[in-house]
Amino acid sequence: MSLRETQELFWQLITAPEGVDDGLRRIDMKSDDLAKLLGGDARLDASERLDIYANMYFWRLADILRDEFSAVAAAVGDEPFHNLVTDYLLERPSQHPSVRNVGARLPEYLKGHALGRERAWLAELALLERTRVDLFDGPDAEPLTLDELRGLPPERYVHLPLPLVPSHRFLEVGHAVDEVWRVVESEEPAATEELLIQPPAASPRTLLVWRQELLVYHRPIEPLEHSLLVQARDGAPFGVLCDLMAETLPVEEAGPAAFQMLAGWLADGLIARA
């Protein structure tokens, strides 16, 4: 058996849902055949030795999921979260060489899990946490700064493009999961324990999630700002955004309001240098 075939065999066995013996049955392989590849001793045979590695692998993945979904873990408690992770890894075993991707399917999985059916907001909280992980590793872009715009003549602003940095995302959620995340991050035990009793309010909102330098942020945004950001992302220059603002505000207020919003986007590092 080649090295590649041996590696693939060991991978099948350590990721088998019910352990190494279950994995051997699935591929119709005898323990004696495994012993030819992996030696045993008087204390442990080949299957038992590989089971130890499989257990270590499971706990490694469980620790990664607990770190990645720390808000979900805090909101449901240790034992329910452990059971969730166990169910998830059994039904959605990791299929990617990098353990970074082990939690990619957990938000969707939670929707059909007993915990998620009981508390619909958990899948949304998990999606927020996973999105933050994805954007932390997302593509880079040089942000545009307010200082770069100070010297522009007014007529240049009309045609100024405002492309968003690539590491951003809009999330549509039905509950105030951003407030849950804030409570957990505050590390206030009493407030976190309250989440086990009082779930977050049903409050539909759009969350903007983005990375600025080495940090990921998120915040709820109003429909107008969401619309303007989408227009900017899709290529609308600043002049078009001012016109859209004027559809909501009096004309004399639209320009200053648009400049104020632009200044906020620049401060947040949301606009990429064109």
KEKE-3310 file (N, C-alpha, C; in steps of 0.2 Angstrom, whole numbers, plus 5000, padded with zeros to 4 digits):
npx = (5004:5003:5010:5001:4989:4989:4988:4975:4967:4969:4964:4950:4947:4950:4940:4928:4911:4907:4919:4935:4934:4921:4924:4932:4923:4915:4922:4925:4936:4948:4954:4966:4972:4974:4983:4995:4999:4999:5007:5004:5004:5007:4998:4989:4980:4981:4969:4965:4975:4974:4961:4963:4970:4960:4951:4958:4959:4945:4943:4951:4945:4933:4937:4941:4929:4922:4930:4928:4914:4911:4901:4889:4891:4892:4879:4871:4876:4888:4886:4875:4881:4892:4885:4879:4890:4895:4885:4885:4898:4897:4887:4890:4904:4921:4927:4938:4955:4960:4958:4952:4940:4931:4920:4911:4899:4891:4881:4871:4867:4863:4850:4841:4844:4839:4842:4842:4830:4822:4827:4827:4835:4848:4855:4857:4865:4876:4879:4883:4895:4903:4904:4912:4924:4927:4929:4939:4950:4949:4951:4963:4963:4968:4962:4953:4956:4951:4959:4964:4954:4952:4957:4951:4942:4925:4917:4923:4919:4906:4908:4915:4921:4916:4920:4917:4927:4934:4932:4919:4902:4884:4872:4856:4846:4834:4833:4840:4854:4867:4867:4867:4880:4888:4885:4890:4904:4907:4909:4902:4896:4883:4875:4877:4872:4859:4855:4852:4840:4832:4829:4836:4827:4815:4819:4820:4834:4847:4864:4880:4895:4912:4930:4943:4959:4967:4956:4939:4923:4906:4889:4872:4863:4853:4839:4841:4855:4860:4855:4862:4875:4875:4873:4884:4894:4890:4895:4890:4893:4898:4889:4877:4873:4871:4859:4850:4849:4843:4830:4825:4827:4826:4831:4841:4847:4851:4864:4874:4871:4875:4888:4892:4889:4898:4910:4910:4910:4923:4931:4928:4935:4929:4928:4937:4952:4951)
npy = (4994:5011:5027:5037:5030:5024:5035:5040:5029:5029:5042:5039:5030:5037:5047:5040:5039:5031:5026:5018:5004:5003:5010:5001:4991:4997:4998:4985:4979:4969:4968:4962:4965:4979:4979:4975:4987:4996:4994:4985:4982:4974:4981:4989:4986:4988:4994:5000:5009:5018:5023:5031:5041:5045:5050:5061:5069:5072:5080:5090:5096:5099:5109:5119:5123:5127:5139:5146:5148:5155:5163:5157:5145:5151:5156:5145:5136:5124:5110:5108:5113:5105:5093:5097:5100:5087:5080:5087:5085:5071:5070:5079:5077:5083:5088:5094:5098:5108:5112:5124:5126:5118:5122:5128:5124:5124:5134:5133:5119:5121:5126:5115:5107:5101:5111:5122:5123:5125:5137:5149:5160:5155:5150:5161:5169:5160:5161:5175:5174:5165:5172:5182:5176:5171:5184:5189:5182:5186:5194:5208:5226:5242:5255:5270:5286:5300:5311:5310:5315:5328:5339:5339:5347:5353:5349:5337:5327:5323:5313:5304:5288:5275:5262:5247:5239:5223:5214:5212:5211:5209:5204:5197:5196:5190:5193:5201:5197:5203:5210:5200:5195:5206:5206:5193:5195:5205:5199:5198:5189:5188:5194:5186:5174:5177:5176:5163:5162:5173:5175:5184:5198:5197:5205:5211:5215:5222:5218:5225:5218:5219:5220:5229:5234:5223:5219:5213:5220:5223:5230:5235:5242:5255:5255:5265:5268:5255:5253:5264:5259:5248:5253:5260:5250:5243:5252:5265:5283:5296:5307:5301:5295:5306:5311:5300:5301:5313:5310:5306:5315:5333:5344:5353:5347:5335:5335:5338:5327:5316:5319:5317:5304:5298:5302:5294:5281:5281:5283:5271:5263:5257:5260:5257:5261:5268)
npz = (5000:4996:5002:5001:5000:5012:5020:5017:5021:5035:5038:5034:5045:5057:5056:5056:5061:5072:5078:5076:5074:5069:5057:5051:5048:5039:5028:5025:5031:5040:5057:5058:5046:5047:5058:5051:5045:5056:5070:5085:5103:5119:5127:5119:5105:5086:5082:5094:5097:5086:5089:5100:5094:5086:5095:5101:5089:5088:5100:5097:5086:5092:5102:5093:5087:5099:5102:5090:5090:5102:5107:5105:5112:5125:5126:5127:5136:5143:5143:5133:5122:5120:5117:5105:5097:5096:5089:5077:5072:5070:5061:5051:5046:5046:5030:5024:5021:5029:5046:5049:5042:5048:5055:5045:5041:5052:5056:5046:5049:5062:5061:5059:5070:5086:5096:5088:5083:5094:5098:5088:5085:5087:5076:5068:5077:5076:5063:5062:5070:5062:5050:5054:5057:5043:5037:5044:5038:5025:5009:5006:5006:5001:5012:5008:5014:5024:5024:5011:5003:5006:4999:4987:4974:4974:4963:4959:4968:4964:4954:4961:4964:4976:4980:4990:5003:5000:5010:5017:5023:5021:5033:5035:5048:5060:5074:5088:5088:5087:5099:5108:5106:5110:5123:5128:5124:5133:5145:5156:5169:5175:5165:5154:5159:5160:5147:5145:5151:5146:5130:5115:5108:5096:5082:5067:5057:5048:5047:5046:5043:5044:5040:5047:5045:5056:5063:5066:5063:5068:5065:5067:5054:5046:5035:5025:5025:5022:5009:5002:5004:4996:4984:4982:4982:4971:4961:4960:4960:4972:4969:4965:4976:4985:4978:4980:4994:4995:4991:5003:5013:5016:5003:5006:5017:5013:5006:5017:5026:5018:5016:5030:5032:5023:5029:5041:5035:5030:5041:5047:5039:5027:5014:4999:4992:4976)
capx = (5000:5007:5009:4995:4983:4989:4985:4968:4964:4969:4959:4944:4946:4949:4934:4922:4907:4907:4926:4939:4931:4915:4927:4934:4917:4912:4927:4926:4943:4949:4959:4973:4975:4976:4989:5000:5001:5000:5009:5001:5008:5003:4993:4985:4981:4981:4963:4964:4980:4971:4956:4966:4972:4954:4948:4962:4956:4938:4943:4954:4939:4928:4940:4941:4922:4921:4933:4925:4907:4911:4895:4884:4893:4890:4872:4867:4879:4893:4884:4871:4885:4895:4881:4878:4896:4896:4880:4887:4904:4895:4883:4894:4912:4926:4929:4943:4962:4961:4953:4949:4934:4927:4913:4908:4892:4887:4876:4865:4866:4859:4843:4838:4845:4834:4843:4841:4822:4819:4829:4828:4841:4855:4858:4859:4871:4882:4881:4887:4902:4906:4905:4918:4930:4928:4931:4946:4954:4947:4956:4965:4962:4970:4956:4953:4956:4948:4964:4965:4948:4951:4959:4947:4937:4918:4915:4926:4915:4900:4910:4919:4918:4916:4920:4918:4933:4931:4930:4913:4896:4878:4868:4849:4844:4827:4834:4845:4860:4872:4867:4869:4887:4890:4884:4895:4911:4908:4912:4898:4893:4876:4872:4878:4868:4852:4853:4849:4833:4828:4832:4836:4821:4814:4820:4823:4839:4853:4870:4886:4901:4918:4937:4947:4966:4967:4950:4933:4918:4899:4885:4866:4862:4847:4838:4844:4862:4861:4854:4868:4881:4874:4874:4892:4897:4889:4898:4887:4897:4895:4884:4871:4871:4867:4853:4846:4848:4838:4824:4822:4828:4825:4837:4846:4850:4854:4871:4878:4870:4878:4895:4893:4889:4904:4915:4909:4913:4930:4933:4928:4939:4924:4929:4943:4955:4950)
capy = (5000:5017:5031:5041:5026:5023:5041:5040:5024:5032:5047:5036:5027:5042:5051:5036:5041:5027:5024:5014:4997:5005:5012:4995:4987:5001:4997:4978:4978:4966:4971:4959:4969:4985:4978:4975:4994:5000:4989:4986:4979:4970:4985:4991:4983:4993:4998:5004:5014:5022:5026:5036:5047:5048:5054:5067:5073:5074:5085:5096:5099:5102:5115:5124:5125:5131:5145:5150:5149:5156:5167:5152:5141:5154:5157:5138:5132:5119:5103:5108:5115:5099:5089:5100:5099:5080:5078:5090:5081:5064:5071:5083:5076:5088:5085:5098:5097:5113:5112:5131:5125:5113:5125:5132:5121:5123:5139:5130:5113:5122:5127:5109:5104:5102:5117:5128:5123:5128:5144:5151:5165:5153:5149:5168:5170:5156:5164:5181:5172:5162:5177:5186:5171:5171:5190:5190:5179:5188:5198:5214:5232:5249:5260:5277:5290:5307:5316:5310:5318:5335:5343:5338:5352:5350:5345:5330:5323:5321:5307:5300:5281:5273:5254:5245:5235:5216:5210:5215:5207:5211:5199:5199:5192:5191:5194:5205:5193:5207:5212:5194:5194:5211:5203:5188:5198:5210:5194:5199:5183:5189:5196:5180:5169:5179:5174:5156:5163:5178:5176:5191:5200:5196:5212:5210:5220:5221:5219:5226:5215:5221:5220:5235:5231:5216:5218:5213:5224:5223:5234:5236:5248:5257:5253:5270:5267:5249:5255:5268:5255:5243:5257:5262:5243:5242:5257:5272:5288:5300:5311:5297:5294:5312:5311:5296:5304:5319:5307:5304:5321:5339:5345:5357:5343:5329:5335:5337:5321:5312:5319:5315:5297:5296:5302:5288:5275:5282:5282:5264:5259:5253:5262:5255:5266:5266)
capz = (5000:4995:5007:5000:5001:5019:5023:5015:5025:5042:5038:5035:5051:5063:5056:5056:5066:5079:5080:5072:5073:5064:5051:5048:5046:5033:5022:5025:5032:5046:5062:5057:5040:5050:5062:5047:5044:5062:5075:5092:5108:5124:5130:5115:5098:5082:5082:5100:5096:5082:5092:5104:5090:5084:5101:5101:5083:5089:5105:5094:5082:5097:5104:5088:5087:5105:5101:5084:5092:5109:5109:5105:5118:5131:5127:5128:5141:5141:5141:5127:5117:5119:5113:5098:5093:5095:5084:5071:5069:5068:5055:5046:5048:5042:5023:5021:5024:5035:5052:5049:5039:5051:5057:5040:5040:5058:5056:5043:5053:5068:5059:5059:5076:5091:5099:5084:5082:5100:5098:5081:5085:5088:5069:5066:5080:5073:5056:5063:5072:5057:5046:5057:5055:5036:5035:5046:5033:5019:5005:5009:5001:5004:5013:5006:5020:5024:5022:5003:5000:5009:4994:4981:4972:4975:4957:4959:4972:4960:4951:4965:4966:4983:4981:4997:5004:4999:5016:5021:5021:5025:5036:5037:5054:5063:5081:5090:5089:5089:5106:5112:5105:5114:5130:5129:5124:5139:5150:5163:5170:5176:5159:5150:5162:5158:5140:5146:5153:5142:5123:5112:5105:5088:5080:5061:5056:5043:5051:5042:5046:5040:5043:5047:5047:5059:5067:5062:5067:5065:5068:5063:5049:5044:5028:5020:5024:5018:5002:4999:5003:4991:4978:4982:4981:4964:4957:4960:4963:4977:4967:4965:4983:4987:4975:4984:5001:4994:4991:5009:5017:5012:4999:5010:5022:5010:5005:5023:5028:5014:5018:5036:5032:5020:5034:5045:5031:5029:5048:5048:5034:5023:5007:4996:4987:4969)
cpx = (5004:5006:5003:4989:4983:4986:4978:4964:4964:4964:4952:4942:4945:4943:4928:4918:4907:4914:4929:4936:4925:4918:4929:4928:4914:4916:4928:4933:4944:4955:4966:4976:4978:4983:4995:5003:5003:5001:5005:5006:5004:4998:4988:4986:4981:4975:4962:4969:4977:4965:4958:4967:4965:4950:4952:4960:4949:4939:4946:4949:4934:4931:4940:4934:4920:4924:4930:4918:4906:4904:4889:4885:4891:4883:4868:4870:4883:4890:4879:4876:4889:4891:4879:4884:4897:4891:4882:4893:4902:4891:4886:4901:4916:4928:4935:4949:4963:4956:4949:4942:4929:4920:4909:4901:4888:4881:4869:4863:4861:4852:4838:4839:4840:4835:4841:4833:4819:4821:4831:4834:4848:4859:4860:4865:4877:4884:4885:4894:4906:4908:4911:4924:4932:4931:4938:4951:4953:4952:4957:4963:4964:4964:4958:4952:4953:4953:4965:4960:4948:4952:4955:4942:4930:4916:4918:4922:4909:4902:4914:4917:4920:4916:4921:4924:4930:4929:4925:4907:4890:4874:4861:4847:4837:4827:4840:4852:4866:4873:4869:4877:4890:4890:4890:4902:4912:4910:4909:4894:4886:4872:4872:4873:4860:4850:4850:4842:4829:4832:4832:4829:4821:4814:4824:4828:4844:4859:4876:4892:4907:4925:4940:4954:4965:4961:4944:4928:4911:4895:4878:4866:4855:4846:4841:4852:4864:4860:4859:4874:4881:4875:4881:4895:4896:4891:4895:4892:4894:4889:4877:4869:4868:4860:4848:4845:4843:4831:4820:4822:4827:4832:4843:4850:4853:4861:4875:4877:4874:4886:4897:4893:4896:4910:4916:4912:4920:4934:4933:4932:4935:4925:4936:4946:4954:4956)
cpy = (5006:5022:5035:5036:5024:5029:5042:5035:5027:5037:5044:5033:5032:5046:5047:5038:5037:5024:5020:5007:4998:5007:5006:4991:4991:4999:4989:4976:4974:4969:4969:4963:4976:4984:4977:4982:4998:4995:4990:4983:4976:4974:4987:4988:4989:4997:5003:5010:5020:5026:5031:5042:5050:5052:5061:5072:5076:5080:5091:5100:5103:5109:5121:5127:5129:5138:5149:5152:5151:5159:5161:5147:5144:5155:5150:5135:5126:5113:5103:5109:5109:5094:5091:5099:5091:5078:5081:5086:5074:5065:5075:5083:5081:5084:5089:5097:5102:5113:5119:5130:5121:5116:5129:5130:5121:5128:5136:5123:5115:5124:5121:5105:5105:5109:5123:5128:5126:5135:5146:5155:5162:5152:5156:5170:5167:5159:5170:5179:5169:5167:5181:5182:5172:5178:5192:5187:5181:5192:5205:5220:5238:5253:5267:5281:5297:5312:5316:5314:5326:5340:5343:5344:5349:5346:5338:5325:5320:5314:5303:5293:5279:5265:5252:5240:5228:5212:5213:5210:5210:5205:5201:5194:5194:5193:5198:5201:5197:5209:5206:5193:5200:5209:5198:5191:5203:5206:5196:5193:5183:5190:5190:5175:5171:5177:5167:5156:5167:5178:5183:5192:5199:5203:5211:5216:5218:5222:5219:5223:5217:5220:5226:5234:5224:5215:5218:5216:5222:5227:5234:5242:5249:5256:5258:5269:5260:5250:5259:5264:5250:5247:5258:5255:5242:5247:5264:5277:5292:5304:5307:5296:5300:5313:5306:5298:5310:5316:5306:5311:5327:5341:5348:5352:5337:5329:5334:5330:5316:5312:5317:5307:5294:5297:5297:5282:5275:5281:5274:5259:5255:5255:5261:5261:5264:5265)
cpz = (5000:5001:5007:5002:5009:5023:5023:5020:5032:5043:5038:5042:5057:5062:5055:5062:5073:5080:5075:5070:5068:5057:5047:5045:5039:5027:5021:5026:5039:5050:5060:5051:5043:5054:5057:5045:5050:5067:5082:5097:5113:5127:5125:5108:5093:5082:5088:5100:5092:5085:5097:5100:5087:5089:5101:5095:5085:5094:5102:5090:5087:5100:5099:5087:5093:5104:5095:5086:5099:5111:5110:5111:5125:5132:5128:5134:5139:5139:5134:5121:5115:5115:5106:5094:5091:5089:5077:5068:5067:5061:5049:5047:5043:5035:5020:5025:5030:5040:5052:5046:5042:5053:5052:5039:5046:5058:5052:5046:5059:5067:5060:5065:5081:5095:5095:5083:5088:5101:5092:5080:5085:5081:5067:5070:5078:5067:5057:5065:5066:5051:5048:5056:5048:5034:5038:5042:5026:5015:5008:5003:5005:5005:5010:5013:5019:5021:5014:5000:5001:5003:4988:4980:4972:4969:4956:4963:4969:4957:4955:4966:4973:4983:4988:4997:5003:5005:5020:5019:5025:5027:5037:5042:5057:5070:5082:5092:5090:5096:5111:5111:5109:5121:5132:5129:5130:5145:5157:5164:5171:5170:5154:5153:5160:5151:5140:5148:5148:5135:5120:5109:5098:5085:5073:5060:5051:5047:5045:5046:5041:5044:5042:5049:5050:5063:5063:5067:5064:5069:5064:5059:5047:5037:5023:5019:5020:5011:4999:4999:4998:4984:4977:4979:4973:4959:4956:4963:4968:4975:4967:4972:4986:4984:4979:4991:5000:4993:4998:5014:5013:5008:5002:5015:5019:5009:5012:5026:5025:5016:5025:5036:5028:5025:5039:5041:5031:5036:5049:5043:5029:5016:5005:4992:4980:4965)
residu = (MET:SER:LEU:ARG:GLU:THR:GLN:GLU:LEU:PHE:TRP:GLN:LEU:ILE:THR:ALA:PRO:GLU:GLY:VAL:ASP:ASP:GLY:LEU:ARG:ARG:ILE:ASP:MET:LYS:SER:ASP:ASP:LEU:ALA:LYS:LEU:LEU:GLY:GLY:ASP:ALA:ARG:LEU:ASP:ALA:SER:GLU:ARG:LEU:ASP:ILE:TYR:ALA:ASN:MET:TYR:PHE:TRP:ARG:LEU:ALA:ASP:ILE:LEU:ARG:ASP:GLU:PHE:SER:ALA:VAL:ALA:ALA:ALA:VAL:GLY:ASP:GLU:PRO:PHE:HIS:ASN:LEU:VAL:THR:ASP:TYR:LEU:LEU:GLU:ARG:PRO:SER:GLN:HIS:PRO:SER:VAL:ARG:ASN:VAL:GLY:ALA:ARG:LEU:PRO:GLU:TYR:LEU:LYS:GLY:HIS:ALA:LEU:GLY:ARG:GLU:ARG:ALA:TRP:LEU:ALA:GLU:LEU:ALA:LEU:LEU:GLU:ARG:THR:ARG:VAL:ASP:LEU:PHE:ASP:GLY:PRO:ASP:ALA:GLU:PRO:LEU:THR:LEU:ASP:GLU:LEU:ARG:GLY:LEU:PRO:PRO:GLU:ARG:TYR:VAL:HIS:LEU:PRO:LEU:PRO:LEU:VAL:PRO:SER:HIS:ARG:PHE:LEU:GLU:VAL:GLY:HIS:ALA:VAL:ASP:GLU:VAL:TRP:ARG:VAL:VAL:GLU:SER:GLU:GLU:PRO:ALA:ALA:THR:GLU:GLU:LEU:LEU:ILE:GLN:PRO:PRO:ALA:ALA:SER:PRO:ARG:THR:LEU:LEU:VAL:TRP:ARG:GLN:GLU:LEU:LEU:VAL:TYR:HIS:ARG:PRO:ILE:GLU:PRO:LEU:GLU:HIS:SER:LEU:LEU:VAL:GLN:ALA:ARG:ASP:GLY:ALA:PRO:PHE:GLY:VAL:LEU:CYS:ASP:LEU:MET:ALA:GLU:THR:LEU:PRO:VAL:GLU:GLU:ALA:GLY:PRO:ALA:ALA:PHE:GLN:MET:LEU:ALA:GLY:TRP:LEU:ALA:ASP:GLY:LEU:ILE:ALA:ARG:ALA)
# end
